[in-house]
């Protein structure tokens, strides 16, 4: 996990400011909104034009916040009747489907099972917003970068790692707070103008600050400083070529 909190921790541990950060990145060419895929996938899952689809893509475990997400979905679907949840991933799909049924969420939550990484941009494209309720204050949360690159407004728990990626364009709930998570989801699901603004901003932030090509150039600059001025040009040009 290459995020600002980790860089600060390493600086403190080493008592050395000579630590450079290369942020986690995303392939913004692969992860981008494909409107044809959006229509195709919404038809596949039976979502109507008026449905507001909340997406989660990742491991289905308590640690990833799936239990809290399903409990929050009860309130969200009551407050925003057009809302539907698309929960993508594994393992535990059968158990969580049973849990959703017990919570009265039949017809409101769709489970896809395992999604191939190459197909995940198309699956995400059918959503209107995304959620990343991981219950960790310090671990990376790569799914957020994928959401951002697609242009999905993103709700997450308020942690330094999540803020390092989403900045002031994220919608946050206190860590582990189910009611707060539900409120944040309702806020975004019920406001199409807010979704449009956040989605545009997050896509732009992903492209300008968190793309793979930008990370490659940052890494090249670090190597260039290390190898010295006589080799700087070659090191940078090789990285630029690789990231083009």
ChimeraX commands (.cxc) that place a marker at each C-alpha (Angstrom):
marker #1 position 0.00,0.00,0.00 radius 0.5
marker #1 position 1.66,3.17,-1.25 radius 0.5
marker #1 position -0.34,5.86,0.49 radius 0.5
marker #1 position 0.48,9.01,2.42 radius 0.5
marker #1 position -0.09,7.48,5.88 radius 0.5
marker #1 position 2.44,4.73,5.16 radius 0.5
marker #1 position 5.02,7.22,3.89 radius 0.5
marker #1 position 4.61,9.27,7.07 radius 0.5
marker #1 position 5.00,6.13,9.20 radius 0.5
marker #1 position 8.22,5.17,7.43 radius 0.5
marker #1 position 9.60,8.69,7.82 radius 0.5
marker #1 position 8.84,8.61,11.53 radius 0.5
marker #1 position 10.29,5.12,12.04 radius 0.5
marker #1 position 13.50,5.95,10.17 radius 0.5
marker #1 position 13.66,9.53,11.40 radius 0.5
marker #1 position 14.48,10.39,7.83 radius 0.5
marker #1 position 12.63,12.78,5.53 radius 0.5
marker #1 position 14.22,11.25,2.42 radius 0.5
marker #1 position 11.19,9.06,1.71 radius 0.5
marker #1 position 9.36,9.52,-1.59 radius 0.5
marker #1 position 5.75,8.56,-2.17 radius 0.5
marker #1 position 4.54,6.80,-5.31 radius 0.5
marker #1 position 0.77,6.60,-4.77 radius 0.5
marker #1 position -1.34,3.57,-5.57 radius 0.5
marker #1 position -2.62,3.93,-9.11 radius 0.5
marker #1 position -5.27,2.76,-11.55 radius 0.5
marker #1 position -5.34,2.00,-15.26 radius 0.5
marker #1 position -7.57,4.88,-16.34 radius 0.5
marker #1 position -7.75,3.57,-19.90 radius 0.5
marker #1 position -9.21,0.22,-18.86 radius 0.5
marker #1 position -11.34,1.70,-16.08 radius 0.5
marker #1 position -13.52,4.32,-17.71 radius 0.5
marker #1 position -17.23,4.69,-18.30 radius 0.5
marker #1 position -18.44,2.69,-21.30 radius 0.5
marker #1 position -22.05,3.70,-21.93 radius 0.5
marker #1 position -22.75,0.74,-24.20 radius 0.5
marker #1 position -21.51,-1.60,-21.45 radius 0.5
marker #1 position -23.65,0.29,-18.95 radius 0.5
marker #1 position -26.83,-0.36,-20.91 radius 0.5
marker #1 position -25.90,-3.98,-21.61 radius 0.5
marker #1 position -25.11,-4.77,-17.97 radius 0.5
marker #1 position -28.18,-3.00,-16.61 radius 0.5
marker #1 position -30.30,-5.09,-18.94 radius 0.5
marker #1 position -28.45,-8.22,-17.83 radius 0.5
marker #1 position -29.23,-7.61,-14.16 radius 0.5
marker #1 position -32.75,-6.34,-14.73 radius 0.5
marker #1 position -32.14,-2.75,-13.59 radius 0.5
marker #1 position -34.52,-0.15,-15.01 radius 0.5
marker #1 position -33.55,3.30,-16.20 radius 0.5
marker #1 position -34.92,4.78,-12.97 radius 0.5
marker #1 position -33.08,2.43,-10.61 radius 0.5
marker #1 position -30.23,3.95,-8.60 radius 0.5
marker #1 position -27.63,1.20,-8.41 radius 0.5
marker #1 position -25.12,1.03,-5.54 radius 0.5
marker #1 position -22.09,-1.12,-6.38 radius 0.5
marker #1 position -19.61,-3.03,-4.25 radius 0.5
marker #1 position -16.80,-5.05,-5.84 radius 0.5
marker #1 position -14.43,-7.04,-3.65 radius 0.5
marker #1 position -14.18,-9.87,-1.15 radius 0.5
marker #1 position -17.40,-10.75,0.65 radius 0.5
marker #1 position -16.27,-10.84,4.28 radius 0.5
marker #1 position -17.13,-9.16,7.55 radius 0.5
marker #1 position -13.72,-7.46,7.38 radius 0.5
marker #1 position -14.74,-5.79,4.13 radius 0.5
marker #1 position -17.85,-4.41,5.81 radius 0.5
marker #1 position -20.41,-6.55,3.96 radius 0.5
marker #1 position -22.47,-7.23,7.09 radius 0.5
marker #1 position -22.72,-3.50,7.77 radius 0.5
marker #1 position -23.49,-2.83,4.12 radius 0.5
marker #1 position -26.45,-5.21,4.08 radius 0.5
marker #1 position -27.79,-3.78,7.33 radius 0.5
marker #1 position -27.44,-0.28,5.88 radius 0.5
marker #1 position -29.22,-1.38,2.70 radius 0.5
marker #1 position -32.42,-1.92,4.71 radius 0.5
marker #1 position -32.56,1.77,5.60 radius 0.5
marker #1 position -31.32,2.97,2.21 radius 0.5
marker #1 position -33.93,1.05,0.22 radius 0.5
marker #1 position -36.65,2.32,2.57 radius 0.5
marker #1 position -35.52,5.94,2.24 radius 0.5
marker #1 position -34.74,5.76,-1.50 radius 0.5
marker #1 position -37.23,3.29,-3.03 radius 0.5
marker #1 position -35.47,3.37,-6.42 radius 0.5
marker #1 position -32.18,2.13,-4.92 radius 0.5
marker #1 position -30.78,-1.32,-5.70 radius 0.5
marker #1 position -27.53,-2.95,-4.58 radius 0.5
marker #1 position -25.15,-4.82,-6.88 radius 0.5
marker #1 position -22.72,-6.81,-4.72 radius 0.5
marker #1 position -19.93,-8.36,-6.74 radius 0.5
marker #1 position -17.37,-10.80,-5.39 radius 0.5
marker #1 position -16.74,-13.91,-3.35 radius 0.5
marker #1 position -16.48,-16.01,-1.12 radius 0.5
marker #1 position -19.53,-16.32,1.12 radius 0.5
marker #1 position -21.97,-15.38,-1.63 radius 0.5
marker #1 position -24.57,-17.97,-0.57 radius 0.5
marker #1 position -24.42,-17.00,3.10 radius 0.5
marker #1 position -24.77,-13.32,2.31 radius 0.5
marker #1 position -27.64,-13.99,-0.06 radius 0.5
marker #1 position -29.40,-15.76,2.82 radius 0.5
marker #1 position -28.60,-12.84,5.09 radius 0.5
marker #1 position -30.06,-10.37,2.58 radius 0.5
marker #1 position -33.22,-12.47,2.34 radius 0.5
marker #1 position -33.54,-12.54,6.13 radius 0.5
marker #1 position -33.27,-8.74,6.17 radius 0.5
marker #1 position -36.14,-8.45,3.71 radius 0.5
marker #1 position -33.95,-7.36,0.80 radius 0.5
marker #1 position -35.25,-9.81,-1.81 radius 0.5
marker #1 position -35.35,-8.03,-5.15 radius 0.5
marker #1 position -33.24,-5.16,-3.82 radius 0.5
marker #1 position -29.82,-6.83,-3.75 radius 0.5
marker #1 position -28.17,-8.70,-6.62 radius 0.5
marker #1 position -25.14,-10.93,-6.00 radius 0.5
marker #1 position -22.94,-11.74,-9.00 radius 0.5
marker #1 position -20.31,-14.03,-7.47 radius 0.5
marker #1 position -16.72,-13.86,-8.70 radius 0.5
marker #1 position -16.05,-11.21,-11.37 radius 0.5
marker #1 position -13.07,-11.53,-13.68 radius 0.5
marker #1 position -10.79,-8.51,-13.32 radius 0.5
marker #1 position -10.90,-7.80,-17.07 radius 0.5
marker #1 position -14.70,-7.63,-16.91 radius 0.5
marker #1 position -14.92,-5.47,-13.80 radius 0.5
marker #1 position -15.03,-2.11,-15.67 radius 0.5
marker #1 position -18.17,-3.24,-17.52 radius 0.5
marker #1 position -19.78,-4.50,-14.30 radius 0.5
marker #1 position -19.01,-1.24,-12.51 radius 0.5
marker #1 position -20.30,0.81,-15.43 radius 0.5
marker #1 position -23.89,-0.17,-14.68 radius 0.5
marker #1 position -23.77,1.49,-11.24 radius 0.5
marker #1 position -24.67,5.03,-10.21 radius 0.5
marker #1 position -22.57,5.13,-7.05 radius 0.5
marker #1 position -20.19,2.83,-5.20 radius 0.5
marker #1 position -19.35,1.90,-1.64 radius 0.5
marker #1 position -16.12,0.73,0.02 radius 0.5
marker #1 position -16.93,-0.09,3.67 radius 0.5
marker #1 position -13.64,-1.81,4.54 radius 0.5
marker #1 position -13.09,-2.00,8.30 radius 0.5
marker #1 position -9.43,-1.03,8.48 radius 0.5
marker #1 position -7.92,2.32,9.45 radius 0.5
marker #1 position -4.65,1.72,7.60 radius 0.5
marker #1 position -4.81,-0.92,4.84 radius 0.5
marker #1 position -5.04,-0.03,1.17 radius 0.5
marker #1 position -8.42,0.04,-0.57 radius 0.5
marker #1 position -7.70,-0.43,-4.27 radius 0.5
marker #1 position -11.35,-0.79,-5.21 radius 0.5
marker #1 position -11.78,2.92,-4.53 radius 0.5
marker #1 position -9.36,3.79,-7.34 radius 0.5
marker #1 position -11.32,1.60,-9.74 radius 0.5
marker #1 position -14.55,3.31,-8.70 radius 0.5
marker #1 position -12.97,6.73,-9.19 radius 0.5
marker #1 position -11.68,5.94,-12.67 radius 0.5
marker #1 position -15.17,4.83,-13.75 radius 0.5
marker #1 position -16.52,8.12,-12.37 radius 0.5
marker #1 position -18.60,6.65,-9.56 radius 0.5
marker #1 position -19.40,8.78,-6.49 radius 0.5
marker #1 position -17.90,6.83,-3.61 radius 0.5
marker #1 position -18.96,6.34,0.00 radius 0.5
marker #1 position -16.28,5.07,2.39 radius 0.5
marker #1 position -15.34,5.10,6.02 radius 0.5
marker #1 position -13.35,8.11,7.13 radius 0.5
marker #1 position -9.75,6.86,7.28 radius 0.5
marker #1 position -6.44,8.49,6.24 radius 0.5
marker #1 position -5.99,5.95,3.43 radius 0.5
marker #1 position -9.43,6.61,1.95 radius 0.5
marker #1 position -9.02,10.38,2.25 radius 0.5
marker #1 position -5.62,10.19,0.52 radius 0.5
marker #1 position -7.39,8.77,-2.54 radius 0.5
marker #1 position -10.77,10.51,-2.50 radius 0.5
marker #1 position -9.82,13.83,-0.96 radius 0.5
marker #1 position -12.74,16.21,-0.48 radius 0.5
marker #1 position -14.68,14.42,-3.23 radius 0.5
marker #1 position -15.41,11.41,-1.03 radius 0.5
marker #1 position -18.53,10.99,1.07 radius 0.5
marker #1 position -17.51,9.62,4.46 radius 0.5
marker #1 position -18.99,7.84,7.45 radius 0.5
marker #1 position -17.24,7.32,10.81 radius 0.5
marker #1 position -15.27,4.07,10.80 radius 0.5
marker #1 position -17.55,1.12,11.59 radius 0.5
marker #1 position -20.67,3.30,12.00 radius 0.5
marker #1 position -23.57,1.48,10.33 radius 0.5
marker #1 position -26.02,4.35,10.78 radius 0.5
marker #1 position -23.48,6.81,9.40 radius 0.5
marker #1 position -22.87,4.56,6.40 radius 0.5
marker #1 position -26.60,4.40,5.70 radius 0.5
marker #1 position -26.95,8.20,5.97 radius 0.5
marker #1 position -24.10,8.74,3.53 radius 0.5
marker #1 position -25.57,6.27,1.06 radius 0.5
marker #1 position -29.01,7.90,1.30 radius 0.5
marker #1 position -27.47,11.33,0.76 radius 0.5
marker #1 position -25.80,10.34,-2.50 radius 0.5
marker #1 position -28.47,7.95,-3.78 radius 0.5
marker #1 position -31.17,10.61,-3.41 radius 0.5
marker #1 position -29.28,13.44,-5.15 radius 0.5
marker #1 position -28.55,13.02,-8.88 radius 0.5
marker #1 position -26.85,16.42,-9.14 radius 0.5
marker #1 position -24.45,15.50,-6.34 radius 0.5
marker #1 position -23.70,12.18,-8.06 radius 0.5
marker #1 position -22.93,13.95,-11.32 radius 0.5
marker #1 position -20.60,16.48,-9.68 radius 0.5
marker #1 position -18.73,13.95,-7.57 radius 0.5
marker #1 position -18.41,11.46,-10.42 radius 0.5
marker #1 position -16.88,14.02,-12.79 radius 0.5
marker #1 position -14.48,15.23,-10.12 radius 0.5
marker #1 position -13.36,11.74,-9.12 radius 0.5
marker #1 position -12.70,10.69,-12.71 radius 0.5
marker #1 position -10.63,13.84,-13.23 radius 0.5
marker #1 position -8.72,13.24,-10.00 radius 0.5
marker #1 position -7.98,9.64,-11.00 radius 0.5
marker #1 position -6.64,10.69,-14.41 radius 0.5
marker #1 position -4.62,13.67,-13.20 radius 0.5
marker #1 position -3.24,12.37,-9.91 radius 0.5
marker #1 position -3.63,8.59,-9.60 radius 0.5
marker #1 position -3.12,7.06,-13.04 radius 0.5
marker #1 position -0.56,4.35,-13.76 radius 0.5
marker #1 position 1.24,6.63,-16.20 radius 0.5
marker #1 position 1.60,9.35,-13.56 radius 0.5
marker #1 position 2.93,6.81,-11.07 radius 0.5
marker #1 position 5.47,5.56,-13.61 radius 0.5
marker #1 position 6.77,9.09,-14.18 radius 0.5
marker #1 position 7.02,9.69,-10.43 radius 0.5
marker #1 position 8.97,6.46,-10.01 radius 0.5
marker #1 position 11.22,7.40,-12.91 radius 0.5
marker #1 position 12.01,10.73,-11.27 radius 0.5
marker #1 position 13.02,8.93,-8.08 radius 0.5
marker #1 position 15.32,6.56,-9.99 radius 0.5
marker #1 position 16.79,9.51,-11.87 radius 0.5
marker #1 position 17.71,11.26,-8.62 radius 0.5
marker #1 position 19.32,8.08,-7.34 radius 0.5
marker #1 position 21.46,7.30,-10.38 radius 0.5
marker #1 position 22.76,10.83,-10.80 radius 0.5
marker #1 position 22.68,13.56,-13.45 radius 0.5
marker #1 position 24.59,11.74,-16.20 radius 0.5
marker #1 position 21.91,9.06,-16.47 radius 0.5
marker #1 position 18.85,11.14,-15.62 radius 0.5
marker #1 position 17.69,11.69,-19.19 radius 0.5
marker #1 position 17.83,8.01,-20.07 radius 0.5
marker #1 position 15.99,6.90,-16.97 radius 0.5
marker #1 position 13.19,9.40,-17.45 radius 0.5
marker #1 position 12.78,8.78,-21.16 radius 0.5
marker #1 position 12.52,5.02,-20.62 radius 0.5
marker #1 position 9.76,5.48,-18.04 radius 0.5
marker #1 position 7.93,7.99,-20.24 radius 0.5
marker #1 position 8.03,5.53,-23.14 radius 0.5
marker #1 position 6.77,2.72,-20.91 radius 0.5
marker #1 position 3.86,4.82,-19.65 radius 0.5
marker #1 position 2.80,6.22,-23.03 radius 0.5
marker link #1:1,2 radius 0.2
marker link #1:2,3 radius 0.2
marker link #1:3,4 radius 0.2
marker link #1:4,5 radius 0.2
marker link #1:5,6 radius 0.2
marker link #1:6,7 radius 0.2
marker link #1:7,8 radius 0.2
marker link #1:8,9 radius 0.2
marker link #1:9,10 radius 0.2
marker link #1:10,11 radius 0.2
marker link #1:11,12 radius 0.2
marker link #1:12,13 radius 0.2
marker link #1:13,14 radius 0.2
marker link #1:14,15 radius 0.2
marker link #1:15,16 radius 0.2
marker link #1:16,17 radius 0.2
marker link #1:17,18 radius 0.2
marker link #1:18,19 radius 0.2
marker link #1:19,20 radius 0.2
marker link #1:20,21 radius 0.2
marker link #1:21,22 radius 0.2
marker link #1:22,23 radius 0.2
marker link #1:23,24 radius 0.2
marker link #1:24,25 radius 0.2
marker link #1:25,26 radius 0.2
marker link #1:26,27 radius 0.2
marker link #1:27,28 radius 0.2
marker link #1:28,29 radius 0.2
marker link #1:29,30 radius 0.2
marker link #1:30,31 radius 0.2
marker link #1:31,32 radius 0.2
marker link #1:32,33 radius 0.2
marker link #1:33,34 radius 0.2
marker link #1:34,35 radius 0.2
marker link #1:35,36 radius 0.2
marker link #1:36,37 radius 0.2
marker link #1:37,38 radius 0.2
marker link #1:38,39 radius 0.2
marker link #1:39,40 radius 0.2
marker link #1:40,41 radius 0.2
marker link #1:41,42 radius 0.2
marker link #1:42,43 radius 0.2
marker link #1:43,44 radius 0.2
marker link #1:44,45 radius 0.2
marker link #1:45,46 radius 0.2
marker link #1:46,47 radius 0.2
marker link #1:47,48 radius 0.2
marker link #1:48,49 radius 0.2
marker link #1:49,50 radius 0.2
marker link #1:50,51 radius 0.2
marker link #1:51,52 radius 0.2
marker link #1:52,53 radius 0.2
marker link #1:53,54 radius 0.2
marker link #1:54,55 radius 0.2
marker link #1:55,56 radius 0.2
marker link #1:56,57 radius 0.2
marker link #1:57,58 radius 0.2
marker link #1:58,59 radius 0.2
marker link #1:59,60 radius 0.2
marker link #1:60,61 radius 0.2
marker link #1:61,62 radius 0.2
marker link #1:62,63 radius 0.2
marker link #1:63,64 radius 0.2
marker link #1:64,65 radius 0.2
marker link #1:65,66 radius 0.2
marker link #1:66,67 radius 0.2
marker link #1:67,68 radius 0.2
marker link #1:68,69 radius 0.2
marker link #1:69,70 radius 0.2
marker link #1:70,71 radius 0.2
marker link #1:71,72 radius 0.2
marker link #1:72,73 radius 0.2
marker link #1:73,74 radius 0.2
marker link #1:74,75 radius 0.2
marker link #1:75,76 radius 0.2
marker link #1:76,77 radius 0.2
marker link #1:77,78 radius 0.2
marker link #1:78,79 radius 0.2
marker link #1:79,80 radius 0.2
marker link #1:80,81 radius 0.2
marker link #1:81,82 radius 0.2
marker link #1:82,83 radius 0.2
marker link #1:83,84 radius 0.2
marker link #1:84,85 radius 0.2
marker link #1:85,86 radius 0.2
marker link #1:86,87 radius 0.2
marker link #1:87,88 radius 0.2
marker link #1:88,89 radius 0.2
marker link #1:89,90 radius 0.2
marker link #1:90,91 radius 0.2
marker link #1:91,92 radius 0.2
marker link #1:92,93 radius 0.2
marker link #1:93,94 radius 0.2
marker link #1:94,95 radius 0.2
marker link #1:95,96 radius 0.2
marker link #1:96,97 radius 0.2
marker link #1:97,98 radius 0.2
marker link #1:98,99 radius 0.2
marker link #1:99,100 radius 0.2
marker link #1:100,101 radius 0.2
marker link #1:101,102 radius 0.2
marker link #1:102,103 radius 0.2
marker link #1:103,104 radius 0.2
marker link #1:104,105 radius 0.2
marker link #1:105,106 radius 0.2
marker link #1:106,107 radius 0.2
marker link #1:107,108 radius 0.2
marker link #1:108,109 radius 0.2
marker link #1:109,110 radius 0.2
marker link #1:110,111 radius 0.2
marker link #1:111,112 radius 0.2
marker link #1:112,113 radius 0.2
marker link #1:113,114 radius 0.2
marker link #1:114,115 radius 0.2
marker link #1:115,116 radius 0.2
marker link #1:116,117 radius 0.2
marker link #1:117,118 radius 0.2
marker link #1:118,119 radius 0.2
marker link #1:119,120 radius 0.2
marker link #1:120,121 radius 0.2
marker link #1:121,122 radius 0.2
marker link #1:122,123 radius 0.2
marker link #1:123,124 radius 0.2
marker link #1:124,125 radius 0.2
marker link #1:125,126 radius 0.2
marker link #1:126,127 radius 0.2
marker link #1:127,128 radius 0.2
marker link #1:128,129 radius 0.2
marker link #1:129,130 radius 0.2
marker link #1:130,131 radius 0.2
marker link #1:131,132 radius 0.2
marker link #1:132,133 radius 0.2
marker link #1:133,134 radius 0.2
marker link #1:134,135 radius 0.2
marker link #1:135,136 radius 0.2
marker link #1:136,137 radius 0.2
marker link #1:137,138 radius 0.2
marker link #1:138,139 radius 0.2
marker link #1:139,140 radius 0.2
marker link #1:140,141 radius 0.2
marker link #1:141,142 radius 0.2
marker link #1:142,143 radius 0.2
marker link #1:143,144 radius 0.2
marker link #1:144,145 radius 0.2
marker link #1:145,146 radius 0.2
marker link #1:146,147 radius 0.2
marker link #1:147,148 radius 0.2
marker link #1:148,149 radius 0.2
marker link #1:149,150 radius 0.2
marker link #1:150,151 radius 0.2
marker link #1:151,152 radius 0.2
marker link #1:152,153 radius 0.2
marker link #1:153,154 radius 0.2
marker link #1:154,155 radius 0.2
marker link #1:155,156 radius 0.2
marker link #1:156,157 radius 0.2
marker link #1:157,158 radius 0.2
marker link #1:158,159 radius 0.2
marker link #1:159,160 radius 0.2
marker link #1:160,161 radius 0.2
marker link #1:161,162 radius 0.2
marker link #1:162,163 radius 0.2
marker link #1:163,164 radius 0.2
marker link #1:164,165 radius 0.2
marker link #1:165,166 radius 0.2
marker link #1:166,167 radius 0.2
marker link #1:167,168 radius 0.2
marker link #1:168,169 radius 0.2
marker link #1:169,170 radius 0.2
marker link #1:170,171 radius 0.2
marker link #1:171,172 radius 0.2
marker link #1:172,173 radius 0.2
marker link #1:173,174 radius 0.2
marker link #1:174,175 radius 0.2
marker link #1:175,176 radius 0.2
marker link #1:176,177 radius 0.2
marker link #1:177,178 radius 0.2
marker link #1:178,179 radius 0.2
marker link #1:179,180 radius 0.2
marker link #1:180,181 radius 0.2
marker link #1:181,182 radius 0.2
marker link #1:182,183 radius 0.2
marker link #1:183,184 radius 0.2
marker link #1:184,185 radius 0.2
marker link #1:185,186 radius 0.2
marker link #1:186,187 radius 0.2
marker link #1:187,188 radius 0.2
marker link #1:188,189 radius 0.2
marker link #1:189,190 radius 0.2
marker link #1:190,191 radius 0.2
marker link #1:191,192 radius 0.2
marker link #1:192,193 radius 0.2
marker link #1:193,194 radius 0.2
marker link #1:194,195 radius 0.2
marker link #1:195,196 radius 0.2
marker link #1:196,197 radius 0.2
marker link #1:197,198 radius 0.2
marker link #1:198,199 radius 0.2
marker link #1:199,200 radius 0.2
marker link #1:200,201 radius 0.2
marker link #1:201,202 radius 0.2
marker link #1:202,203 radius 0.2
marker link #1:203,204 radius 0.2
marker link #1:204,205 radius 0.2
marker link #1:205,206 radius 0.2
marker link #1:206,207 radius 0.2
marker link #1:207,208 radius 0.2
marker link #1:208,209 radius 0.2
marker link #1:209,210 radius 0.2
marker link #1:210,211 radius 0.2
marker link #1:211,212 radius 0.2
marker link #1:212,213 radius 0.2
marker link #1:213,214 radius 0.2
marker link #1:214,215 radius 0.2
marker link #1:215,216 radius 0.2
marker link #1:216,217 radius 0.2
marker link #1:217,218 radius 0.2
marker link #1:218,219 radius 0.2
marker link #1:219,220 radius 0.2
marker link #1:220,221 radius 0.2
marker link #1:221,222 radius 0.2
marker link #1:222,223 radius 0.2
marker link #1:223,224 radius 0.2
marker link #1:224,225 radius 0.2
marker link #1:225,226 radius 0.2
marker link #1:226,227 radius 0.2
marker link #1:227,228 radius 0.2
marker link #1:228,229 radius 0.2
marker link #1:229,230 radius 0.2
marker link #1:230,231 radius 0.2
marker link #1:231,232 radius 0.2
marker link #1:232,233 radius 0.2
marker link #1:233,234 radius 0.2
marker link #1:234,235 radius 0.2
marker link #1:235,236 radius 0.2
marker link #1:236,237 radius 0.2
marker link #1:237,238 radius 0.2
marker link #1:238,239 radius 0.2
marker link #1:239,240 radius 0.2
marker link #1:240,241 radius 0.2
marker link #1:241,242 radius 0.2
marker link #1:242,243 radius 0.2
marker link #1:243,244 radius 0.2
view
